[in-house]
Amino acid sequence: MSTNRNSALFLLLFVNFLLYGGVSTVVGATLPLVIRSFDWAYLATGAVVAGGAVGYFATTFLAGLLVGRVGPGALMTGGLCLQAAGLAGFGSLPSVGFNMAALVLLGVGQGTSEVATNYSVVQMEPAGQSRKMNLIHSAFTIGAIAAPFATGLLARMTDRWRLTYLGLAALSLAMMAAVWGLRRSFPVAEAGGHPSSSPLRRVIGRPLLWLLAAVILLYVGVEMGISAWIAEYHVRRFGIAPERSAFMVSVFWLGILLGRLLTSILYHGNRPALLLVGFALLASVALGRGLLADRWGWGAGWFLVTGLGLSAIYPLVMAVTGAAFSRHQGVAIGMVTTGGGIGACCFPFVMSALSDRMGIAAGFWFYFALAVAMVAVTLGVVWEAGRESAEPSVAD
């Protein structure tokens, strides 16, 4: 790709991830209002939230197999259409099943967009580096801050929280048109027919793939779990009004934004696996400290630091994946991303069940346990990446 086409594509992906970030956090920002509008129990709410994760992880695996064949541009165009449909449908009826189905559609759209974007960005920068990946995911974070903030302002002016979803659906359709217009700037599809099982057999035989997928599984469980429930946690724990609690989502994502921007600016190394351990450790310590806070201001501060710790984990894992699986990037990225979808699908059920029985604080201590486990798995990534470097025949 020429420099101009590369720049135009990067700008398009950046703007799309702004939208993607807003879409990913709007459910958590409106959750207290949705629960009270439809009188849902925590367990039913957890099932609805998990619907998005089901669509997401079911899609990322298939998208990883297909992205090199059909091309990321075509994949993203279809995904944005489904994303718009899911957003427009959510909340139009009080039925748990209907809203779960709407979030499944939304998850399918997000899964295709995630894989297509990561696949395109990995090919834009040298192996092992993550500056552009951090910038792209910084865009995600800006959207993740803006959508809850706008939701909080809208909730203060009107009780029509669905307007946020309809607005994001319209923006998704506009983005779909923009992606279609720049489809020739995306990496070209590989020659060949149907996806081959050979790349899949090659990547799944390497322990590093499973360790990276486990990091993302735990990371997404913690990050999206906190994002989805932090507003309700502050309503229950500190008595904050539901209309104000949406701003807590923005506080959490502000920490993630700061971390990603600082990492993109300051980190120019090519050993991202080592950096993973430090960020995971910071996230787990800050989360534990935040859960012990007895005032909402201190809790908000520690949740901001938790976001800072979580900030670079996803971009760094994608950088490690792109470098370690250079010959089969699409398949490897799809497999690792699928780990995140599984975490986002399974953990909300556990968290909501704990919250129903023992209170929402117990659900957040469950997320703390996941963060500690993530630290252990990142140590495994460092060890296995070092072993593969010592034995070049293991790598692609």
SVG drawing of the C-alpha trace seen along z (x, -y; Angstrom):
<svg xmlns="http://www.w3.org/2000/svg" viewBox="-41 -18 59 47">
<polyline fill="none" stroke="black" stroke-width="0.4" points="0.0,0.0 1.2,-3.5 1.9,-6.0 -1.3,-8.0 -3.5,-5.0 -1.9,-3.7 -2.6,-7.0 -6.2,-7.1 -6.8,-3.6 -5.3,-4.2 -7.5,-7.3 -10.6,-5.3 -9.7,-2.5 -9.0,-5.1 -12.5,-6.7 -14.1,-3.3 -12.5,-2.3 -13.8,-5.6 -17.3,-4.3 -16.4,-0.8 -15.4,-2.0 -18.6,-3.9 -20.7,-0.9 -18.8,1.4 -19.4,-0.7 -22.9,-2.0 -24.6,1.1 -22.6,0.7 -23.4,-3.0 -27.1,-2.5 -27.3,0.7 -28.7,-0.9 -31.4,-2.6 -32.2,0.6 -32.5,2.7 -34.9,0.3 -36.9,-0.3 -37.5,3.4 -37.3,4.7 -34.6,7.3 -32.8,9.4 -29.0,9.4 -28.9,12.9 -31.2,12.0 -29.2,8.9 -26.0,10.9 -27.6,13.3 -28.5,10.3 -25.0,8.8 -23.5,12.2 -25.5,12.3 -23.2,9.8 -20.2,11.9 -21.7,15.0 -22.1,13.3 -18.6,11.9 -16.6,15.0 -18.6,17.1 -17.6,14.6 -13.9,13.9 -12.8,17.5 -14.6,17.7 -13.4,14.1 -9.8,15.1 -10.1,17.9 -11.8,15.7 -10.1,12.4 -7.2,13.3 -9.5,14.8 -12.4,12.3 -10.4,9.3 -10.8,7.1 -12.7,4.4 -15.5,6.7 -15.6,8.3 -15.9,5.0 -18.7,3.7 -20.9,6.7 -20.1,6.4 -21.0,2.7 -24.4,3.5 -25.2,6.1 -23.8,3.8 -26.3,1.1 -29.2,3.6 -28.3,4.8 -28.1,1.3 -31.4,0.2 -33.2,3.2 -31.8,3.1 -34.3,1.8 -37.2,1.5 -39.0,4.3 -38.6,5.4 -38.2,9.1 -34.9,10.6 -34.8,12.9 -35.3,10.2 -32.6,8.0 -30.2,10.9 -30.7,11.5 -30.1,7.8 -26.8,8.0 -25.9,11.2 -26.2,9.3 -24.2,6.5 -21.5,8.9 -21.2,10.4 -20.6,7.0 -18.0,6.2 -16.2,9.4 -15.7,8.9 -14.6,5.3 -12.1,6.3 -10.4,9.0 -10.4,6.9 -8.9,3.9 -6.2,5.9 -5.3,7.8 -4.9,4.5 -2.9,2.7 -0.5,5.6 0.6,5.3 1.2,1.6 4.1,1.7 7.3,3.7 7.1,7.0 7.1,6.8 6.2,3.1 2.9,1.8 2.8,-2.1 0.0,-2.0 -1.9,0.7 -1.8,-1.4 -3.0,-4.4 -5.9,-2.5 -6.9,-1.1 -6.6,-4.6 -9.3,-5.6 -11.4,-2.8 -10.8,-4.2 -11.8,-7.8 -15.1,-6.4 -15.5,-4.3 -15.2,-7.5 -17.4,-9.7 -20.4,-7.4 -21.0,-7.0 -20.4,-10.7 -22.9,-11.5 -25.3,-8.9 -25.0,-10.5 -25.8,-14.0 -28.7,-12.6 -30.1,-10.8 -30.2,-14.0 -32.1,-15.8 -34.5,-13.0 -35.5,-9.4 -35.2,-8.2 -31.9,-6.3 -32.6,-4.5 -31.7,-7.6 -28.0,-6.8 -28.5,-3.4 -30.3,-4.9 -27.6,-7.5 -24.9,-4.9 -26.8,-2.8 -26.9,-5.7 -23.2,-6.3 -22.6,-2.6 -24.4,-2.9 -22.4,-6.0 -19.1,-4.1 -20.2,-1.2 -20.6,-3.5 -17.1,-5.0 -15.5,-1.5 -17.1,-0.5 -15.8,-3.7 -12.2,-2.9 -12.4,0.8 -9.5,0.8 -7.1,-0.6 -7.4,2.4 -4.9,5.3 -5.9,7.4 -7.5,10.8 -5.1,13.8 -5.4,15.9 -7.2,19.2 -10.5,20.7 -11.9,21.9 -10.0,21.4 -7.4,24.2 -7.2,26.1 -3.4,26.3 -2.7,22.8 -5.1,23.7 -3.3,26.9 0.1,25.2 -0.9,22.4 -2.9,24.4 0.1,26.7 2.1,23.9 1.6,23.3 2.3,19.6 -1.0,19.2 -3.0,20.7 -1.2,18.6 -1.9,15.4 -5.5,16.4 -5.7,17.0 -4.3,13.6 -7.0,12.0 -9.7,14.3 -8.9,13.0 -8.2,9.4 -11.5,9.0 -13.3,10.7 -11.9,8.1 -12.0,5.0 -15.5,5.5 -16.9,6.8 -15.8,3.7 -17.0,1.5 -20.4,3.2 -21.0,3.2 -19.0,0.3 -22.0,-2.1 -24.2,0.3 -21.4,1.1 -21.3,-2.6 -25.1,-2.8 -25.1,0.1 -21.8,-0.5 -21.9,-4.3 -25.5,-5.2 -24.7,-7.3 -27.8,-8.2 -28.2,-6.0 -28.0,-9.1 -24.6,-10.1 -23.2,-6.6 -22.7,-6.5 -19.8,-8.9 -17.9,-6.2 -17.6,-4.2 -15.8,-7.3 -13.4,-7.5 -12.4,-3.8 -11.9,-4.3 -10.0,-7.5 -7.3,-5.5 -7.2,-3.1 -6.9,-6.0 -4.0,-7.6 -2.1,-4.3 -2.5,-3.6 -1.4,-7.1 1.6,-7.1 2.6,-3.6 2.3,-4.7 4.4,-7.8 7.0,-6.5 7.5,-2.8 9.7,-2.1 11.0,1.3 10.5,4.6 9.9,6.9 6.2,6.4 5.9,9.7 7.9,8.2 5.8,5.1 2.7,7.3 3.7,8.5 4.1,5.0 0.7,3.8 -1.1,6.9 0.5,6.5 -0.5,2.8 -4.1,3.6 -4.5,6.3 -3.1,4.3 -5.1,1.2 -8.3,3.2 -7.9,4.8 -7.1,1.4 -10.2,-0.1 -12.5,2.5 -11.2,1.8 -12.0,-2.0 -14.7,-3.2 -15.4,-6.5 -16.5,-6.8 -13.8,-9.4 -11.0,-7.1 -12.7,-4.2 -13.0,-6.2 -9.3,-7.0 -8.2,-3.4 -10.5,-2.3 -8.8,-4.9 -5.4,-3.4 -6.9,0.1 -7.8,-1.2 -4.2,-2.4 -2.9,1.1 -5.3,2.7 -4.6,0.2 -1.8,1.7 -2.5,5.4 -4.6,5.9 -2.3,4.0 0.7,5.7 -0.8,9.2 -1.7,8.3 1.9,7.2 3.3,10.4 0.8,12.4 1.6,10.6 5.4,11.1 5.3,14.7 2.8,15.9 4.0,13.8 3.0,16.4 -0.5,17.0 -1.5,13.7 -5.2,13.8 -5.8,17.2 -3.7,16.5 -5.3,13.1 -8.7,14.7 -7.9,17.5 -6.5,15.1 -9.4,12.7 -11.8,15.6 -10.3,16.1 -11.6,12.6 -15.1,13.5 -15.2,16.6 -14.2,14.6 -16.8,11.9 -19.4,14.7 -18.7,16.9 -17.6,14.5 -20.7,12.3 -22.8,15.4 -20.5,16.2 -20.3,12.5 -24.1,12.0 -24.8,15.2 -22.4,14.2 -23.9,10.8 -27.5,12.2 -26.5,14.4 -23.8,12.4 -24.1,8.8 -22.3,7.0 -19.1,6.5 -18.6,10.3 -18.8,10.1 -16.1,7.5 -13.8,9.6 -14.3,12.4 -12.9,9.9 -9.9,9.3 -9.2,13.1 -9.2,13.0 -6.8,10.1 -4.4,12.1 -4.6,15.1 -3.8,12.9 -0.5,11.9 0.4,15.5 -0.4,16.2 1.6,13.2 4.6,14.7 4.0,17.9 3.9,15.8 7.3,14.3 8.8,17.8 7.3,19.4 8.2,16.5 11.8,16.8 11.8,20.5 10.6,20.1 13.3,17.4 15.9,19.9 14.5,22.6 13.8,20.8 12.4,24.0 9.3,23.7 8.3,20.3 6.8,19.5"/>
</svg>
